[in-house]
């Protein structure tokens, strides 16, 4: 089996939004809509009772999680939303009727209706680029080397996941512990994207 996904080192993400801007440019995402977002989580107290300036936060890149058992696929009446052989979840615009059942079923709020085309859109992991052996645009343009792309079924350690500047997660990331590896809340859909966060409390705020 194959499950293409991203591993994101949150300690390296500086919130520059280059992933967001490059994605919109390459994929012609309409103004006001996003295939990926960068959220600021926090500020939160660094210790119990702490007040400013003893606070911390981190940036959380958020996009389609390309789930193992995607609810969006289950509710699609036309099979426009479907899971492919490479593990990604895609939308066939020729079949999409714009009913938005998939958008309502997504627990991460990462789908939207393209008002002009009347079809639902979301992150595709730049399927047009990975089919050519290239990286997703958000990965290749990440200036902080925070995003890495790979097949988590083939490499559960993620060490060989590829990032920009011709490097891998194993080469770029400083050491992390198993308890410092996170995923978004699983409500039965099995989100595939992996987040690494060291020395800070993981707080999922979507």
C-alpha positions in Angstrom: 0.0 0.0 0.0 1.0 3.6 -0.4 0.0 6.6 1.7 1.6 9.9 0.5 1.5 12.5 3.2 3.4 15.3 4.9 5.5 15.4 8.0 5.6 18.9 9.4 8.3 20.0 11.9 6.4 22.7 13.9 9.6 23.9 15.6 10.9 25.0 12.2 7.7 26.7 11.0 8.1 30.5 11.3 4.6 31.4 10.0 6.0 33.0 6.9 3.0 31.9 4.8 5.1 31.0 1.8 3.4 27.6 1.6 0.0 29.4 1.5 1.0 31.9 -1.2 2.8 29.5 -3.4 -0.1 27.0 -3.3 -2.6 29.7 -4.3 -0.4 30.8 -7.2 0.4 27.3 -8.6 -3.2 25.9 -8.1 -5.1 29.1 -9.1 -7.0 29.1 -5.8 -9.7 31.8 -5.8 -9.3 34.9 -3.7 -10.7 34.4 -0.2 -10.2 30.6 -0.3 -7.3 28.4 0.7 -6.0 24.9 0.1 -3.7 25.4 3.1 -3.7 27.7 6.1 -1.2 28.6 8.7 -2.8 29.0 12.1 -1.2 30.4 15.2 -1.9 28.2 18.3 -1.6 30.2 21.5 -0.3 32.2 23.2 -0.5 29.8 26.1 1.3 30.1 29.6 4.7 28.5 29.6 4.0 27.2 33.1 1.0 27.2 35.5 0.0 30.7 36.5 2.4 32.4 33.9 1.4 35.7 32.3 2.9 37.7 29.5 5.7 37.7 28.6 6.1 34.1 29.8 3.9 32.7 27.1 4.5 30.6 24.0 2.8 29.6 20.7 3.5 27.7 17.5 2.3 27.8 14.0 0.1 25.0 12.6 -0.1 24.5 8.8 -3.5 23.0 8.1 -4.8 21.4 4.9 -6.5 18.3 3.7 -5.2 15.4 5.9 -5.6 12.8 3.1 -7.2 10.4 5.5 -7.1 6.7 5.6 -10.9 6.4 5.9 -12.1 9.8 4.6 -15.6 10.7 5.6 -15.8 13.1 2.6 -15.6 10.1 0.3 -18.3 8.1 2.2 -20.9 10.9 1.9 -20.2 11.9 -1.7 -23.3 10.9 -3.8 -21.5 10.9 -7.1 -18.1 9.4 -6.2 -16.5 12.7 -7.2 -14.5 12.6 -3.9 -12.4 9.4 -4.0 -9.2 7.9 -2.6 -6.5 7.1 -5.1 -3.9 4.3 -5.2 -1.2 6.7 -3.8 -3.3 7.3 -0.7 -4.4 10.8 -1.5 -8.0 12.0 -1.5 -9.0 13.7 -4.8 -12.0 15.4 -6.3 -13.2 14.6 -9.9 -14.6 18.0 -10.9 -16.5 16.3 -13.8 -18.5 14.4 -11.3 -18.9 17.0 -8.6 -22.3 18.6 -8.3 -21.4 21.1 -5.7 -23.7 19.7 -3.0 -21.0 20.3 -0.3 -21.9 17.1 1.7 -18.1 16.4 1.7 -17.3 19.9 3.1 -19.9 19.3 5.9 -18.5 15.9 6.7 -14.8 17.0 6.9 -13.9 17.3 10.5 -11.0 19.7 9.7 -12.9 22.3 7.7 -10.5 22.3 4.7 -12.9 22.1 1.8 -14.8 25.0 0.2 -17.2 25.6 -2.8 -15.6 27.3 -5.8 -18.5 29.7 -6.4 -17.5 30.3 -10.0 -17.1 26.7 -11.1 -19.7 25.4 -8.6 -17.5 22.5 -7.5 -15.8 21.7 -4.2 -12.0 22.2 -4.0 -9.2 21.4 -1.5 -5.5 20.5 -1.3 -4.6 17.8 -3.8 -0.9 17.5 -2.5 -0.2 19.0 -5.9 -1.0 15.7 -7.7 0.1 17.2 -11.0 3.6 17.6 -9.6 4.0 14.5 -7.5 3.0 12.5 -10.6 6.1 13.9 -12.3 8.3 13.1 -9.3 8.3 16.6 -8.0 7.4 17.8 -4.5 4.1 19.5 -3.6 4.5 23.3 -3.9 4.1 24.0 -0.2 7.0 21.6 0.5 9.4 22.9 -2.1 8.7 26.5 -1.2 8.9 26.1 2.6 11.7 28.5 3.6 12.1 27.1 7.1 12.4 23.5 5.9 9.4 22.6 8.0 7.5 20.5 5.5 8.5 17.1 4.1 6.7 14.8 1.7 6.8 11.0 1.5 5.1 7.6 1.7 4.4 6.8 5.4 3.5 3.2 4.6 7.0 2.7 3.1 8.8 4.7 5.8 6.9 4.9 9.1 10.0 6.7 10.6 9.6 9.5 8.0 13.4 9.9 7.9 13.4 9.6 4.1 10.6 12.1 3.6 11.9 14.8 1.1 11.9 18.5 1.7 13.2 21.6 -0.1 16.8 22.3 -0.8 17.3 18.6 -1.7 17.2 17.4 1.9 15.3 14.9 4.0 13.6 15.0 7.3 16.2 12.7 8.7 18.9 15.2 7.7 17.2 18.4 8.6 15.2 17.7 11.8 16.8 17.6 15.2 16.0 14.6 17.4 12.4 14.1 18.6 10.7 11.6 20.8 7.6 9.4 20.0 5.4 11.5 22.3 6.4 14.6 20.3 4.8 13.3 17.2 1.1 14.3 16.8 -1.8 14.0 14.4 -5.1 15.9 14.3 -7.9 14.4 16.3 -9.0 11.1 14.8 -12.8 10.8 14.7 -12.6 7.5 12.7 -11.2 9.0 9.5 -7.5 8.3 10.2 -5.7 11.6 9.3 -2.4 10.8 7.6 -0.4 14.1 8.2 2.1 14.0 11.0 3.2 17.0 13.1 6.4 17.1 15.2 6.4 19.5 18.2 9.1 19.6 20.8 9.3 21.5 24.1 5.8 22.9 23.8 2.3 21.7 24.7 0.4 20.3 21.7 -3.0 22.1 21.6 -5.2 21.4 18.7 -7.1 24.6 17.9 -8.9 24.5 14.5 
